[in-house]
Amino acid sequence: MRERTKATMEEKRENKALIISYLNALGYNKQQQTCAITLWTRESRLDHLADNPRSTAYGIAQLLGERSSQPELQILRGVRYVEHRYRSSFCRALQHSDRRGWY
């Protein structure tokens, strides 16, 4: 059997709910949650199997060098990246993506 390369619509809905749940638990407000969903929808369509053939980016947050296919781990690593690079602001990360096409 071939390995799947795309998440199902149901899995994407589950990933969105998981993102919101995690961000809520971590204290992110609704605006930041909306920015995160917008950013990661743009990056991967919330697909934990999304693979960028032009780079090493993989998964929901399209982190470079990410190879885990576990949505939970991808989300937590994506949050950690935004916390480090954008001072915990998904809206700053989204603004950067708007300007540059990447975050």
Secondary structure, 3 states (H helix, E strand, C coil): CCCCCCCCHHHHHHHHHHHHHHHHHCCCCHHHHHHHHHHHHHHHCCCCCCECCCCCEECCCCEECCCCCCHHHHHHHHHHHHHHHCCCCHHHHHHHHHHHCCC
